[in-house]
Amino acid sequence: MPQHFTIASLDDLPRVAAQVQAALPGHSIVLLEGEMGAGKTTFIKALCRQLGVQDDVSSPTFALVNEYRDGRNQPIYHFDFYRLDDPQEAVNIGAQEYFDSGYLCLIEWPSRVEALLPPDRLLLTLTVTGPTSRELVISN
C-alpha cells in the first residue's frame, strides 16, 4: 500500500525523512523518481542527515556515484544517472556490485538503468505541487 506524505516546505523534510527511514528496513535499493527540480537530491540530503551522515551530500551527476558513511559507519551509495547515455556506463562503474552489496543505494533517475536494478526495491516518487511544496509517495 503506497504511503503519501505532503512536504509543504523545506521545514517538513526532517519529518518526512524520518518516515522514509522507518520504511527502509529490508530495502537496500531506494529509487527516487521525479521531474528535474522536484527535489530528489534535496530529499536525499535530508534522508542522509536522518541516517547520521556527517559528510557533505551532493549530487554525483558527473561522477555517477558518491559514497557517504552513516551514523554506524556503514556505506551509503548515492547514484545520479541523469547524464547516463547508455546503461553500459553504469555497468562499467560496477553499479551491479554496489546494488548487490546489501548497503543502502539511493538512486536518482533509475529508469535509465532499469534493466540493471534488482526487483526488491523501494520507490520514492516526488511530485511538485507548488513553488515550495511536494508530495512524496513511497511504494514497492
C-alpha positions in Angstrom: 0.0 0.0 0.0 1.6 3.3 -1.0 2.3 5.9 1.7 1.7 9.6 0.8 3.4 12.5 2.5 2.9 16.2 2.0 6.0 18.3 2.1 4.8 21.9 2.4 8.3 23.4 2.6 11.9 22.5 3.4 11.0 22.6 7.1 9.0 19.4 6.6 12.0 17.4 5.2 13.3 16.1 8.5 9.8 14.7 9.5 9.3 13.1 6.1 12.9 11.8 6.0 12.2 10.1 9.4 9.1 8.4 7.9 11.1 7.2 5.0 13.8 5.9 7.3 11.2 3.9 9.1 10.3 2.2 5.7 13.9 1.3 4.9 14.5 -1.9 6.9 14.6 -4.7 4.4 15.3 -2.4 1.5 18.8 -1.6 0.3 17.7 -0.2 -3.1 15.8 3.1 -3.0 14.8 4.6 -6.2 13.9 8.3 -6.5 11.7 9.4 -9.3 10.6 12.9 -10.1 11.0 15.6 -12.7 14.0 17.8 -12.9 13.9 20.2 -9.9 11.4 18.1 -7.9 13.9 17.9 -5.1 15.4 14.4 -5.3 18.9 15.4 -4.2 17.5 17.8 -1.6 15.4 14.9 -0.2 18.5 12.6 -0.2 20.4 15.2 1.8 17.6 15.2 4.4 17.5 11.4 4.5 21.2 11.1 4.8 21.2 13.6 7.8 18.5 11.4 9.4 20.8 8.4 8.9 23.7 10.2 10.6 25.7 11.1 7.6 28.2 13.9 8.5 29.7 14.2 5.0 28.6 16.9 2.5 25.8 15.3 0.5 25.7 16.5 -3.1 24.6 15.2 -6.5 27.0 12.8 -8.1 25.8 13.9 -11.6 29.2 13.7 -13.2 30.9 11.0 -11.0 27.7 8.9 -11.2 28.1 7.7 -7.6 29.1 9.3 -4.2 29.8 7.3 -1.1 28.9 8.5 2.4 29.1 6.9 5.8 26.0 6.7 8.1 26.0 7.1 11.9 27.1 3.4 12.2 30.0 3.9 9.7 28.2 1.9 7.1 28.4 3.0 3.5 25.6 4.7 1.7 25.9 4.9 -2.1 24.2 7.8 -3.9 23.8 7.5 -7.7 22.6 10.0 -10.2 22.1 8.5 -13.6 20.6 11.6 -15.3 23.6 12.2 -17.6 23.9 8.5 -18.5 23.9 7.9 -22.2 23.9 4.1 -22.1 23.3 1.7 -19.2 26.7 0.1 -20.0 28.3 3.2 -18.4 26.7 2.1 -15.1 27.9 -1.5 -15.6 31.4 -0.1 -16.2 31.5 1.6 -12.8 30.4 -1.6 -11.1 26.8 -0.5 -10.4 25.6 -4.0 -10.1 28.2 -4.8 -7.4 27.0 -1.8 -5.5 23.4 -2.9 -5.9 24.2 -6.4 -4.7 26.3 -5.2 -1.7 23.4 -5.1 0.7 24.3 -1.5 1.6 21.9 1.3 1.1 21.8 2.6 -2.6 19.9 5.8 -3.2 19.3 6.1 -7.0 18.2 9.2 -8.9 16.9 8.7 -12.4 16.7 4.9 -12.0 14.7 4.4 -15.2 18.0 5.0 -17.1 19.3 1.7 -15.7 16.0 -0.2 -15.2 17.4 -3.5 -16.6 20.2 -3.5 -14.0 18.1 -2.9 -11.0 17.1 -5.8 -8.6 13.4 -6.5 -8.3 13.4 -5.8 -4.5 13.4 -2.1 -4.1 11.6 0.9 -2.6 10.3 3.6 -4.9 10.1 7.2 -3.7 8.2 9.5 -6.2 8.5 13.2 -5.7 5.8 15.4 -7.4 5.9 19.2 -7.5 2.7 20.5 -6.1 3.6 24.2 -5.7 6.6 26.6 -5.5 7.9 25.0 -2.3 5.6 22.1 -1.8 6.0 18.5 -2.9 4.2 15.2 -2.5 6.3 12.1 -1.7 4.8 8.7 -2.3 6.6 5.5 -1.0 5.7 2.3 -2.9 7.3 -1.1 -3.5 
